[in-house]
Every structure is written in C-alpha cells, then in structure tokens.
C-alpha cells in the first residue's frame, strides 16, 4: 500500500446522489447572458455579427425624391454625423449589432420645434421596455443605472425581427443558436482544461485490497490531492506514475479522437453560422464545400443576408425619418459600390449586351445610366 494510506476501515458508503453540476447547463435566454456567452466568448458569433454589421456600415446611402437622386440634403449630413462624436458608419454598425444580438434595434430620434430630426442615438436594447395600452405601443421606457426616462413613441424607431410568440419584441439569431453556442463553448473549455491537465483524460484508481469497506474518505482525498499536485498541469506533462500495493489505474474518459470533439465543434460552428445567415466557409469552418470558392460565399452572404437587412433598415428610416421632410423621400443604396456583388453586375451586363432587341438607350437605362442624345 502507499505510505499515505493508513489501512483503516471506512464506514459503509452512503447512497450516491447525482449532483446538479452533472446535468446539462444551458445559457439563460436573456440578453446579458446570451451576449456574454455568445458575442463576448464565442469567436463564431463575433465573426458573424461583425461581418454583417460592418458590411452594412460600408454601404453608401442614397436619397431619392421620387425617382430623382438628391445630392445635397440635410439628411445627408444627419446620416454622416448622427450624433455628437459618432460617425455614420459607427452608428450603423452599433445599430445592426444590437439588432442581431437582441432581435431589436432602437433609435432615439431627437427633433427640433418644427419636427425635423437633428440627432440619432442607438439605444441599448436591454435598457428599453415597450409600454403598451392593450394592443398598441404608446411609449418606451429607457433605464440607465436605476433612472427611467419615458420616451414618446413618436421619437423611437423600433426595428424588430419576427417573433411568433411575442407581439412587442423580436427574436434574435443568437437565441436561436444558443444551444449550438453552448456546445461550441463547452468543447473549447474542455480542450483547454485537457491541455492544462497535461493532455490526459480523467481516470480512476481501483483499490484491490481485502478491506471490507476499502479506503476511507480521508485516504481517497489524500490520493486525489497528491495526484493533482504531482501529475496535473502543463509543467507535469509526461511525468512517470508509480503505483504501490494492490492498486490499478484505469482510464475513464475517452480520448479526444474517440469522442471526435473537433468535428463536433465544427458542427456547432456551422449551426451558429446558419442561424446568422453566414456561409460557414467565411467563419473558418474547414471541410465545408457548399460554395465553390470564397468569392461565391461572399456573394451569397450579401445576397441572402446583408442586403435584406439593409433594405429593411432603409425602408424603416424612409418612413420614420425621411418622411418628416417629405413623404416623397426615400433611402436607397448604390449596388455598384458593393464589390461582393460584382458577379450579379457582370451577369446583368452580359444579358443586356446579348439582348439584340433592345436599343442602346434602353440598355443604358436598365443599367442606371442617362440616355444618349442620339442613338447609334
């Protein structure tokens, strides 16, 4: 026997109770826990949100009066500097990030005495509470450090995604992907713990002595403390283990290869990316052959995810902000300024070039160019 074991008989073991820690622990479906476990700790979520938010923030906004583009208008200045010390790109990135993480985006629109907007501020979604009167929104409460301010409904632009079970708040992609995020984080935590433990899975000592009740609790704890001190940790990796007496070491955990943690992590990463509408290839998931190449994947990201969100935002800003000047004003964007959509432009140009039944001016008009004075 080992010299730290006294050989005393132990009392009969009590009935084993399964601790709560062994049950699956899922992140609470609330804004703060989801953001901490997802956006702050998960690289896939951070990458998906950043790609979408920064992509939308780089698109130049255009302003039209019916079909005529306006070059110099107060709305251009407002969008360029929505509030003191904040640029238009920063404003949009902040708004889109809030929208993706909570399913809700709130913009406080300050107006002058004539009802003309002069300042736009993004409100943190977890600080906003929708105030309703039966089936209508009447105001918004915004709380900071225990102080609540009532904001009129006419001054708050609420952008929300579809939530089939909630009339007032949207459903965020991070909530849909919460289980996949927990799995992805759990694998990362496991791999880190395994590495810090010398790269060895857990095991068990089997006592083969003849004592009726085996080892005492003190003896078991002494063995655990000694093994933890001598053999665990990065600096103790590879040390030789010496056993005395009638004791056997049996490995309990399966190896990372057997459990295939790496592939499981990639599966979780794909599910997270799909929830946000981002091709897995763009977030570094290997082995994903859904798209032929990176260029095609970026095209589908813009076509299927970024542009629909951008158009939703622009329609909302047109009705809530631009119409305060004139109901004929509307926002749009320059599709030619988006490099990722080059394949769409090339296909359109090719089709128009091959359309022999169209005149030169008809082709130019289809591409957004002014017609020639005299056609060739």
Secondary structure, DSSP 8 states (H G I E B T S, - for coil): --TT---------------GGGS-----SSHHHHIIIIITT-HHHHHHHHHHHHHHHTS-EEEEETTEEESS-HHHHHHHSSBTTB-HHHHHHHHHHHHHHHSEEEEEEEE-TTS-EEEEEEE-GGGEEEEEETTEEEEEEEEETTEEEEEEGGGEEEEE---TT-SSS---HHHHTHHHHHHHHHHHHHHHHHHHTTS---EEEEE----SS-S-HHHHHHHHHHHHHHH-SGGGTT------SSEEEEE-S--HHHHTHHHHHHHHHHHHHHHHT--GGGGT-TT--SSSSHHHHHHHHIIIIIHHHHHHHHHHHHHHTGGGT-TTEEEEE-GGG-GGGHHHHHHHHHHHHH-TTS-HHHHHHHTT----SS--
